[in-house]
Each structure stands twice: as C-alpha cells, then as structure tokens.
Amino acid sequence: MVQLKSVQTLAEHHPALLQTKLHEVGLVFAEEVNNLRSSVACAAMATVAKLHVHLGRAMDPEAE
C-alpha cells in the first residue's frame, strides 16, 4: 500500500511524470481495484480518484 501512496503523491506534485506511463499505471490499478483484500481495493480506488483529480482529462481514455 506504500506504493499506492507514492503514486498519489506523484499525481499531486509531479503529474507530468505519470502522464508518460498513464496506460501502464491504469492497468495496474485496474487489477488492484479488483483485489480480494478490501483494504487494498479501497486504497486503489482512492488512488484512482486522486489520479482523476490531478490529471483531469488525461485519465479519460484510461477510465474505460
């Protein structure tokens, strides 16, 4: 879960770094949202929400 917090921090402070690998990040979080451990899934959903807030329209293609 530490990595999830790191991605949230990157999204907030350095969104340009994530935009270059947005598709890969989206795939990883899609898997984590479906994780059977509810705490991991909840943290992944919170991270996806932060990505949408800080990256805006860049996240639209990844949402599907």
mmCIF file of the N, C-alpha and C atoms, coordinates in Angstrom:
data_MODEL
# 
_entry.id   MODEL 
# 
loop_
_atom_site.group_PDB 
_atom_site.id 
_atom_site.type_symbol 
_atom_site.label_atom_id 
_atom_site.label_alt_id 
_atom_site.label_comp_id 
_atom_site.label_asym_id 
_atom_site.label_entity_id 
_atom_site.label_seq_id 
_atom_site.pdbx_PDB_ins_code 
_atom_site.Cartn_x 
_atom_site.Cartn_y 
_atom_site.Cartn_z 
_atom_site.occupancy 
_atom_site.B_iso_or_equiv 
_atom_site.pdbx_formal_charge 
_atom_site.auth_seq_id 
_atom_site.auth_comp_id 
_atom_site.auth_asym_id 
_atom_site.auth_atom_id 
_atom_site.pdbx_PDB_model_num 
ATOM 1   N N  . MET A 1 1  ? 0.818   -1.189 0.000   1.00 0.00 ? 1  MET A N  1 
ATOM 2   C CA . MET A 1 1  ? 0.000   0.000  0.000   1.00 0.00 ? 1  MET A CA 1 
ATOM 3   C C  . MET A 1 1  ? 0.862   1.255  0.000   1.00 0.00 ? 1  MET A C  1 
ATOM 4   N N  . VAL A 1 2  ? 2.113   1.098  0.373   1.00 0.00 ? 2  VAL A N  1 
ATOM 5   C CA . VAL A 1 2  ? 3.028   2.235  0.346   1.00 0.00 ? 2  VAL A CA 1 
ATOM 6   C C  . VAL A 1 2  ? 3.174   2.747  -1.079  1.00 0.00 ? 2  VAL A C  1 
ATOM 7   N N  . GLN A 1 3  ? 3.211   1.831  -2.060  1.00 0.00 ? 3  GLN A N  1 
ATOM 8   C CA . GLN A 1 3  ? 3.341   2.241  -3.452  1.00 0.00 ? 3  GLN A CA 1 
ATOM 9   C C  . GLN A 1 3  ? 2.122   3.041  -3.899  1.00 0.00 ? 3  GLN A C  1 
ATOM 10  N N  . LEU A 1 4  ? 0.957   2.704  -3.392  1.00 0.00 ? 4  LEU A N  1 
ATOM 11  C CA . LEU A 1 4  ? -0.251  3.446  -3.751  1.00 0.00 ? 4  LEU A CA 1 
ATOM 12  C C  . LEU A 1 4  ? -0.150  4.883  -3.263  1.00 0.00 ? 4  LEU A C  1 
ATOM 13  N N  . LYS A 1 5  ? 0.355   5.073  -2.066  1.00 0.00 ? 5  LYS A N  1 
ATOM 14  C CA . LYS A 1 5  ? 0.525   6.419  -1.527  1.00 0.00 ? 5  LYS A CA 1 
ATOM 15  C C  . LYS A 1 5  ? 1.576   7.184  -2.330  1.00 0.00 ? 5  LYS A C  1 
ATOM 16  N N  . SER A 1 6  ? 2.599   6.486  -2.797  1.00 0.00 ? 6  SER A N  1 
ATOM 17  C CA . SER A 1 6  ? 3.625   7.136  -3.610  1.00 0.00 ? 6  SER A CA 1 
ATOM 18  C C  . SER A 1 6  ? 3.047   7.637  -4.922  1.00 0.00 ? 6  SER A C  1 
ATOM 19  N N  . VAL A 1 7  ? 2.183   6.852  -5.527  1.00 0.00 ? 7  VAL A N  1 
ATOM 20  C CA . VAL A 1 7  ? 1.545   7.268  -6.783  1.00 0.00 ? 7  VAL A CA 1 
ATOM 21  C C  . VAL A 1 7  ? 0.621   8.455  -6.523  1.00 0.00 ? 7  VAL A C  1 
ATOM 22  N N  . GLN A 1 8  ? -0.078  8.453  -5.397  1.00 0.00 ? 8  GLN A N  1 
ATOM 23  C CA . GLN A 1 8  ? -0.930  9.597  -5.057  1.00 0.00 ? 8  GLN A CA 1 
ATOM 24  C C  . GLN A 1 8  ? -0.094  10.868 -4.922  1.00 0.00 ? 8  GLN A C  1 
ATOM 25  N N  . THR A 1 9  ? 1.053   10.751 -4.271  1.00 0.00 ? 9  THR A N  1 
ATOM 26  C CA . THR A 1 9  ? 1.930   11.902 -4.094  1.00 0.00 ? 9  THR A CA 1 
ATOM 27  C C  . THR A 1 9  ? 2.481   12.374 -5.429  1.00 0.00 ? 9  THR A C  1 
ATOM 28  N N  . LEU A 1 10 ? 2.872   11.443 -6.281  1.00 0.00 ? 10 LEU A N  1 
ATOM 29  C CA . LEU A 1 10 ? 3.343   11.816 -7.611  1.00 0.00 ? 10 LEU A CA 1 
ATOM 30  C C  . LEU A 1 10 ? 2.254   12.530 -8.404  1.00 0.00 ? 10 LEU A C  1 
ATOM 31  N N  . ALA A 1 11 ? 1.036   12.031 -8.326  1.00 0.00 ? 11 ALA A N  1 
ATOM 32  C CA . ALA A 1 11 ? -0.074  12.649 -9.050  1.00 0.00 ? 11 ALA A CA 1 
ATOM 33  C C  . ALA A 1 11 ? -0.306  14.074 -8.572  1.00 0.00 ? 11 ALA A C  1 
ATOM 34  N N  . GLU A 1 12 ? -0.145  14.288 -7.290  1.00 0.00 ? 12 GLU A N  1 
ATOM 35  C CA . GLU A 1 12 ? -0.399  15.612 -6.729  1.00 0.00 ? 12 GLU A CA 1 
ATOM 36  C C  . GLU A 1 12 ? 0.724   16.601 -7.045  1.00 0.00 ? 12 GLU A C  1 
ATOM 37  N N  . HIS A 1 13 ? 1.970   16.143 -6.930  1.00 0.00 ? 13 HIS A N  1 
ATOM 38  C CA . HIS A 1 13 ? 3.092   17.070 -7.040  1.00 0.00 ? 13 HIS A CA 1 
ATOM 39  C C  . HIS A 1 13 ? 3.833   17.031 -8.377  1.00 0.00 ? 13 HIS A C  1 
ATOM 40  N N  . HIS A 1 14 ? 3.795   15.904 -9.072  1.00 0.00 ? 14 HIS A N  1 
ATOM 41  C CA . HIS A 1 14 ? 4.517   15.746 -10.343 1.00 0.00 ? 14 HIS A CA 1 
ATOM 42  C C  . HIS A 1 14 ? 3.674   14.991 -11.360 1.00 0.00 ? 14 HIS A C  1 
ATOM 43  N N  . PRO A 1 15 ? 2.517   15.511 -11.735 1.00 0.00 ? 15 PRO A N  1 
ATOM 44  C CA . PRO A 1 15 ? 1.628   14.776 -12.646 1.00 0.00 ? 15 PRO A CA 1 
ATOM 45  C C  . PRO A 1 15 ? 2.247   14.502 -14.019 1.00 0.00 ? 15 PRO A C  1 
ATOM 46  N N  . ALA A 1 16 ? 3.164   15.331 -14.461 1.00 0.00 ? 16 ALA A N  1 
ATOM 47  C CA . ALA A 1 16 ? 3.784   15.125 -15.781 1.00 0.00 ? 16 ALA A CA 1 
ATOM 48  C C  . ALA A 1 16 ? 4.566   13.815 -15.828 1.00 0.00 ? 16 ALA A C  1 
ATOM 49  N N  . LEU A 1 17 ? 5.122   13.391 -14.703 1.00 0.00 ? 17 LEU A N  1 
ATOM 50  C CA . LEU A 1 17 ? 5.854   12.120 -14.666 1.00 0.00 ? 17 LEU A CA 1 
ATOM 51  C C  . LEU A 1 17 ? 4.931   10.932 -14.921 1.00 0.00 ? 17 LEU A C  1 
ATOM 52  N N  . LEU A 1 18 ? 3.723   11.014 -14.408 1.00 0.00 ? 18 LEU A N  1 
ATOM 53  C CA . LEU A 1 18 ? 2.773   9.911  -14.571 1.00 0.00 ? 18 LEU A CA 1 
ATOM 54  C C  . LEU A 1 18 ? 2.136   9.899  -15.953 1.00 0.00 ? 18 LEU A C  1 
ATOM 55  N N  . GLN A 1 19 ? 2.025   11.038 -16.591 1.00 0.00 ? 19 GLN A N  1 
ATOM 56  C CA . GLN A 1 19 ? 1.350   11.096 -17.883 1.00 0.00 ? 19 GLN A CA 1 
ATOM 57  C C  . GLN A 1 19 ? 2.075   10.292 -18.946 1.00 0.00 ? 19 GLN A C  1 
ATOM 58  N N  . THR A 1 20 ? 3.375   10.113 -18.822 1.00 0.00 ? 20 THR A N  1 
ATOM 59  C CA . THR A 1 20 ? 4.113   9.351  -19.828 1.00 0.00 ? 20 THR A CA 1 
ATOM 60  C C  . THR A 1 20 ? 3.835   7.859  -19.721 1.00 0.00 ? 20 THR A C  1 
ATOM 61  N N  . LYS A 1 21 ? 3.437   7.384  -18.563 1.00 0.00 ? 21 LYS A N  1 
ATOM 62  C CA . LYS A 1 21 ? 3.168   5.955  -18.337 1.00 0.00 ? 21 LYS A CA 1 
ATOM 63  C C  . LYS A 1 21 ? 1.746   5.717  -17.840 1.00 0.00 ? 21 LYS A C  1 
ATOM 64  N N  . LEU A 1 22 ? 0.841   6.550  -18.267 1.00 0.00 ? 22 LEU A N  1 
ATOM 65  C CA . LEU A 1 22 ? -0.520  6.507  -17.746 1.00 0.00 ? 22 LEU A CA 1 
ATOM 66  C C  . LEU A 1 22 ? -1.236  5.199  -18.064 1.00 0.00 ? 22 LEU A C  1 
ATOM 67  N N  . HIS A 1 23 ? -1.011  4.658  -19.244 1.00 0.00 ? 23 HIS A N  1 
ATOM 68  C CA . HIS A 1 23 ? -1.682  3.402  -19.606 1.00 0.00 ? 23 HIS A CA 1 
ATOM 69  C C  . HIS A 1 23 ? -1.227  2.260  -18.694 1.00 0.00 ? 23 HIS A C  1 
ATOM 70  N N  . GLU A 1 24 ? 0.072   2.157  -18.465 1.00 0.00 ? 24 GLU A N  1 
ATOM 71  C CA . GLU A 1 24 ? 0.604   1.098  -17.596 1.00 0.00 ? 24 GLU A CA 1 
ATOM 72  C C  . GLU A 1 24 ? 0.097   1.253  -16.170 1.00 0.00 ? 24 GLU A C  1 
ATOM 73  N N  . VAL A 1 25 ? 0.076   2.489  -15.683 1.00 0.00 ? 25 VAL A N  1 
ATOM 74  C CA . VAL A 1 25 ? -0.425  2.757  -14.333 1.00 0.00 ? 25 VAL A CA 1 
ATOM 75  C C  . VAL A 1 25 ? -1.902  2.373  -14.246 1.00 0.00 ? 25 VAL A C  1 
ATOM 76  N N  . GLY A 1 26 ? -2.660  2.700  -15.274 1.00 0.00 ? 26 GLY A N  1 
ATOM 77  C CA . GLY A 1 26 ? -4.080  2.358  -15.292 1.00 0.00 ? 26 GLY A CA 1 
ATOM 78  C C  . GLY A 1 26 ? -4.326  0.863  -15.241 1.00 0.00 ? 26 GLY A C  1 
ATOM 79  N N  . LEU A 1 27 ? -3.516  0.103  -15.960 1.00 0.00 ? 27 LEU A N  1 
ATOM 80  C CA . LEU A 1 27 ? -3.660  -1.355 -15.940 1.00 0.00 ? 27 LEU A CA 1 
ATOM 81  C C  . LEU A 1 27 ? -3.377  -1.934 -14.565 1.00 0.00 ? 27 LEU A C  1 
ATOM 82  N N  . VAL A 1 28 ? -2.353  -1.428 -13.913 1.00 0.00 ? 28 VAL A N  1 
ATOM 83  C CA . VAL A 1 28 ? -2.006  -1.915 -12.573 1.00 0.00 ? 28 VAL A CA 1 
ATOM 84  C C  . VAL A 1 28 ? -3.130  -1.613 -11.592 1.00 0.00 ? 28 VAL A C  1 
ATOM 85  N N  . PHE A 1 29 ? -3.670  -0.406 -11.665 1.00 0.00 ? 29 PHE A N  1 
ATOM 86  C CA . PHE A 1 29 ? -4.733  -0.052 -10.725 1.00 0.00 ? 29 PHE A CA 1 
ATOM 87  C C  . PHE A 1 29 ? -6.033  -0.773 -11.023 1.00 0.00 ? 29 PHE A C  1 
ATOM 88  N N  . ALA A 1 30 ? -6.282  -1.121 -12.255 1.00 0.00 ? 30 ALA A N  1 
ATOM 89  C CA . ALA A 1 30 ? -7.471  -1.912 -12.585 1.00 0.00 ? 30 ALA A CA 1 
ATOM 90  C C  . ALA A 1 30 ? -7.408  -3.269 -11.898 1.00 0.00 ? 30 ALA A C  1 
ATOM 91  N N  . GLU A 1 31 ? -6.222  -3.855 -11.853 1.00 0.00 ? 31 GLU A N  1 
ATOM 92  C CA . GLU A 1 31 ? -6.051  -5.134 -11.150 1.00 0.00 ? 31 GLU A CA 1 
ATOM 93  C C  . GLU A 1 31 ? -6.227  -4.960 -9.646  1.00 0.00 ? 31 GLU A C  1 
ATOM 94  N N  . GLU A 1 32 ? -5.659  -3.889 -9.091  1.00 0.00 ? 32 GLU A N  1 
ATOM 95  C CA . GLU A 1 32 ? -5.710  -3.681 -7.646  1.00 0.00 ? 32 GLU A CA 1 
ATOM 96  C C  . GLU A 1 32 ? -7.114  -3.339 -7.157  1.00 0.00 ? 32 GLU A C  1 
ATOM 97  N N  . VAL A 1 33 ? -7.902  -2.675 -7.975  1.00 0.00 ? 33 VAL A N  1 
ATOM 98  C CA . VAL A 1 33 ? -9.282  -2.370 -7.584  1.00 0.00 ? 33 VAL A CA 1 
ATOM 99  C C  . VAL A 1 33 ? -10.071 -3.661 -7.413  1.00 0.00 ? 33 VAL A C  1 
ATOM 100 N N  . ASN A 1 34 ? -9.729  -4.697 -8.161  1.00 0.00 ? 34 ASN A N  1 
ATOM 101 C CA . ASN A 1 34 ? -10.407 -5.982 -8.067  1.00 0.00 ? 34 ASN A CA 1 
ATOM 102 C C  . ASN A 1 34 ? -9.761  -6.926 -7.059  1.00 0.00 ? 34 ASN A C  1 
ATOM 103 N N  . ASN A 1 35 ? -8.818  -6.441 -6.281  1.00 0.00 ? 35 ASN A N  1 
ATOM 104 C CA . ASN A 1 35 ? -8.131  -7.246 -5.286  1.00 0.00 ? 35 ASN A CA 1 
ATOM 105 C C  . ASN A 1 35 ? -9.135  -7.738 -4.245  1.00 0.00 ? 35 ASN A C  1 
ATOM 106 N N  . LEU A 1 36 ? -8.959  -8.965 -3.783  1.00 0.00 ? 36 LEU A N  1 
ATOM 107 C CA . LEU A 1 36 ? -9.876  -9.543 -2.808  1.00 0.00 ? 36 LEU A CA 1 
ATOM 108 C C  . LEU A 1 36 ? -9.723  -8.933 -1.414  1.00 0.00 ? 36 LEU A C  1 
ATOM 109 N N  . ARG A 1 37 ? -8.572  -8.352 -1.137  1.00 0.00 ? 37 ARG A N  1 
ATOM 110 C CA . ARG A 1 37 ? -8.392  -7.680 0.155   1.00 0.00 ? 37 ARG A CA 1 
ATOM 111 C C  . ARG A 1 37 ? -9.037  -6.298 0.054   1.00 0.00 ? 37 ARG A C  1 
ATOM 112 N N  . SER A 1 38 ? -10.048 -6.073 0.866   1.00 0.00 ? 38 SER A N  1 
ATOM 113 C CA . SER A 1 38 ? -10.821 -4.835 0.755   1.00 0.00 ? 38 SER A CA 1 
ATOM 114 C C  . SER A 1 38 ? -9.978  -3.599 1.025   1.00 0.00 ? 38 SER A C  1 
ATOM 115 N N  . SER A 1 39 ? -8.991  -3.695 1.909   1.00 0.00 ? 39 SER A N  1 
ATOM 116 C CA . SER A 1 39 ? -8.168  -2.521 2.207   1.00 0.00 ? 39 SER A CA 1 
ATOM 117 C C  . SER A 1 39 ? -7.323  -2.133 1.000   1.00 0.00 ? 39 SER A C  1 
ATOM 118 N N  . VAL A 1 40 ? -6.844  -3.122 0.257   1.00 0.00 ? 40 VAL A N  1 
ATOM 119 C CA . VAL A 1 40 ? -6.053  -2.841 -0.943  1.00 0.00 ? 40 VAL A CA 1 
ATOM 120 C C  . VAL A 1 40 ? -6.948  -2.256 -2.033  1.00 0.00 ? 40 VAL A C  1 
ATOM 121 N N  . ALA A 1 41 ? -8.111  -2.836 -2.217  1.00 0.00 ? 41 ALA A N  1 
ATOM 122 C CA . ALA A 1 41 ? -9.048  -2.339 -3.231  1.00 0.00 ? 41 ALA A CA 1 
ATOM 123 C C  . ALA A 1 41 ? -9.484  -0.910 -2.906  1.00 0.00 ? 41 ALA A C  1 
ATOM 124 N N  . CYS A 1 42 ? -9.742  -0.626 -1.659  1.00 0.00 ? 42 CYS A N  1 
ATOM 125 C CA . CYS A 1 42 ? -10.161 0.711  -1.246  1.00 0.00 ? 42 CYS A CA 1 
ATOM 126 C C  . CYS A 1 42 ? -9.041  1.726  -1.480  1.00 0.00 ? 42 CYS A C  1 
ATOM 127 N N  . ALA A 1 43 ? -7.817  1.360  -1.140  1.00 0.00 ? 43 ALA A N  1 
ATOM 128 C CA . ALA A 1 43 ? -6.673  2.256  -1.365  1.00 0.00 ? 43 ALA A CA 1 
ATOM 129 C C  . ALA A 1 43 ? -6.447  2.478  -2.858  1.00 0.00 ? 43 ALA A C  1 
ATOM 130 N N  . ALA A 1 44 ? -6.651  1.440  -3.653  1.00 0.00 ? 44 ALA A N  1 
ATOM 131 C CA . ALA A 1 44 ? -6.502  1.577  -5.107  1.00 0.00 ? 44 ALA A CA 1 
ATOM 132 C C  . ALA A 1 44 ? -7.556  2.510  -5.675  1.00 0.00 ? 44 ALA A C  1 
ATOM 133 N N  . MET A 1 45 ? -8.790  2.404  -5.183  1.00 0.00 ? 45 MET A N  1 
ATOM 134 C CA . MET A 1 45 ? -9.854  3.295  -5.665  1.00 0.00 ? 45 MET A CA 1 
ATOM 135 C C  . MET A 1 45 ? -9.580  4.745  -5.265  1.00 0.00 ? 45 MET A C  1 
ATOM 136 N N  . ALA A 1 46 ? -9.055  4.943  -4.068  1.00 0.00 ? 46 ALA A N  1 
ATOM 137 C CA . ALA A 1 46 ? -8.701  6.296  -3.636  1.00 0.00 ? 46 ALA A CA 1 
ATOM 138 C C  . ALA A 1 46 ? -7.592  6.869  -4.507  1.00 0.00 ? 46 ALA A C  1 
ATOM 139 N N  . THR A 1 47 ? -6.650  6.026  -4.892  1.00 0.00 ? 47 THR A N  1 
ATOM 140 C CA . THR A 1 47 ? -5.556  6.470  -5.745  1.00 0.00 ? 47 THR A CA 1 
ATOM 141 C C  . THR A 1 47 ? -6.071  6.813  -7.138  1.00 0.00 ? 47 THR A C  1 
ATOM 142 N N  . VAL A 1 48 ? -6.962  6.009  -7.670  1.00 0.00 ? 48 VAL A N  1 
ATOM 143 C CA . VAL A 1 48 ? -7.551  6.295  -8.985  1.00 0.00 ? 48 VAL A CA 1 
ATOM 144 C C  . VAL A 1 48 ? -8.304  7.623  -8.931  1.00 0.00 ? 48 VAL A C  1 
ATOM 145 N N  . ALA A 1 49 ? -9.006  7.872  -7.846  1.00 0.00 ? 49 ALA A N  1 
ATOM 146 C CA . ALA A 1 49 ? -9.718  9.145  -7.691  1.00 0.00 ? 49 ALA A CA 1 
ATOM 147 C C  . ALA A 1 49 ? -8.736  10.314 -7.694  1.00 0.00 ? 49 ALA A C  1 
ATOM 148 N N  . LYS A 1 50 ? -7.614  10.162 -6.977  1.00 0.00 ? 50 LYS A N  1 
ATOM 149 C CA . LYS A 1 50 ? -6.589  11.224 -6.960  1.00 0.00 ? 50 LYS A CA 1 
ATOM 150 C C  . LYS A 1 50 ? -6.017  11.441 -8.356  1.00 0.00 ? 50 LYS A C  1 
ATOM 151 N N  . LEU A 1 51 ? -5.804  10.357 -9.087  1.00 0.00 ? 51 LEU A N  1 
ATOM 152 C CA . LEU A 1 51 ? -5.286  10.491 -10.448 1.00 0.00 ? 51 LEU A CA 1 
ATOM 153 C C  . LEU A 1 51 ? -6.261  11.298 -11.302 1.00 0.00 ? 51 LEU A C  1 
ATOM 154 N N  . HIS A 1 52 ? -7.543  11.026 -11.166 1.00 0.00 ? 52 HIS A N  1 
ATOM 155 C CA . HIS A 1 52 ? -8.550  11.768 -11.937 1.00 0.00 ? 52 HIS A CA 1 
ATOM 156 C C  . HIS A 1 52 ? -8.573  13.240 -11.541 1.00 0.00 ? 52 HIS A C  1 
ATOM 157 N N  . VAL A 1 53 ? -8.427  13.514 -10.270 1.00 0.00 ? 53 VAL A N  1 
ATOM 158 C CA . VAL A 1 53 ? -8.444  14.899 -9.800  1.00 0.00 ? 53 VAL A CA 1 
ATOM 159 C C  . VAL A 1 53 ? -7.249  15.671 -10.349 1.00 0.00 ? 53 VAL A C  1 
ATOM 160 N N  . HIS A 1 54 ? -6.068  15.072 -10.284 1.00 0.00 ? 54 HIS A N  1 
ATOM 161 C CA . HIS A 1 54 ? -4.852  15.801 -10.628 1.00 0.00 ? 54 HIS A CA 1 
ATOM 162 C C  . HIS A 1 54 ? -4.460  15.696 -12.104 1.00 0.00 ? 54 HIS A C  1 
ATOM 163 N N  . LEU A 1 55 ? -4.913  14.670 -12.797 1.00 0.00 ? 55 LEU A N  1 
ATOM 164 C CA . LEU A 1 55 ? -4.551  14.525 -14.205 1.00 0.00 ? 55 LEU A CA 1 
ATOM 165 C C  . LEU A 1 55 ? -5.696  14.894 -15.138 1.00 0.00 ? 55 LEU A C  1 
ATOM 166 N N  . GLY A 1 56 ? -6.861  15.040 -14.597 1.00 0.00 ? 56 GLY A N  1 
ATOM 167 C CA . GLY A 1 56 ? -8.007  15.513 -15.382 1.00 0.00 ? 56 GLY A CA 1 
ATOM 168 C C  . GLY A 1 56 ? -8.318  14.686 -16.605 1.00 0.00 ? 56 GLY A C  1 
ATOM 169 N N  . ARG A 1 57 ? -8.453  15.367 -17.743 1.00 0.00 ? 57 ARG A N  1 
ATOM 170 C CA . ARG A 1 57 ? -8.870  14.733 -18.996 1.00 0.00 ? 57 ARG A CA 1 
ATOM 171 C C  . ARG A 1 57 ? -7.868  13.685 -19.490 1.00 0.00 ? 57 ARG A C  1 
ATOM 172 N N  . ALA A 1 58 ? -6.646  13.733 -19.037 1.00 0.00 ? 58 ALA A N  1 
ATOM 173 C CA . ALA A 1 58 ? -5.653  12.734 -19.465 1.00 0.00 ? 58 ALA A CA 1 
ATOM 174 C C  . ALA A 1 58 ? -6.065  11.332 -19.013 1.00 0.00 ? 58 ALA A C  1 
ATOM 175 N N  . MET A 1 59 ? -6.877  11.247 -17.968 1.00 0.00 ? 59 MET A N  1 
ATOM 176 C CA . MET A 1 59 ? -7.323  9.957  -17.444 1.00 0.00 ? 59 MET A CA 1 
ATOM 177 C C  . MET A 1 59 ? -8.525  9.389  -18.190 1.00 0.00 ? 59 MET A C  1 
ATOM 178 N N  . ASP A 1 60 ? -9.205  10.198 -19.005 1.00 0.00 ? 60 ASP A N  1 
ATOM 179 C CA . ASP A 1 60 ? -10.420 9.738  -19.684 1.00 0.00 ? 60 ASP A CA 1 
ATOM 180 C C  . ASP A 1 60 ? -10.221 8.463  -20.498 1.00 0.00 ? 60 ASP A C  1 
ATOM 181 N N  . PRO A 1 61 ? -9.186  8.357  -21.333 1.00 0.00 ? 61 PRO A N  1 
ATOM 182 C CA . PRO A 1 61 ? -9.030  7.102  -22.095 1.00 0.00 ? 61 PRO A CA 1 
ATOM 183 C C  . PRO A 1 61 ? -8.757  5.893  -21.196 1.00 0.00 ? 61 PRO A C  1 
ATOM 184 N N  . GLU A 1 62 ? -8.171  6.137  -20.046 1.00 0.00 ? 62 GLU A N  1 
ATOM 185 C CA . GLU A 1 62 ? -7.829  5.041  -19.132 1.00 0.00 ? 62 GLU A CA 1 
ATOM 186 C C  . GLU A 1 62 ? -9.029  4.591  -18.317 1.00 0.00 ? 62 GLU A C  1 
ATOM 187 N N  . ALA A 1 63 ? -10.033 5.430  -18.207 1.00 0.00 ? 63 ALA A N  1 
ATOM 188 C CA . ALA A 1 63 ? -11.201 5.089  -17.405 1.00 0.00 ? 63 ALA A CA 1 
ATOM 189 C C  . ALA A 1 63 ? -11.978 3.923  -17.989 1.00 0.00 ? 63 ALA A C  1 
ATOM 190 N N  . GLU A 1 64 ? -11.883 3.744  -19.288 1.00 0.00 ? 64 GLU A N  1 
ATOM 191 C CA . GLU A 1 64 ? -12.609 2.650  -19.929 1.00 0.00 ? 64 GLU A CA 1 
ATOM 192 C C  . GLU A 1 64 ? -11.819 1.378  -19.783 1.00 0.00 ? 64 GLU A C  1 
# 
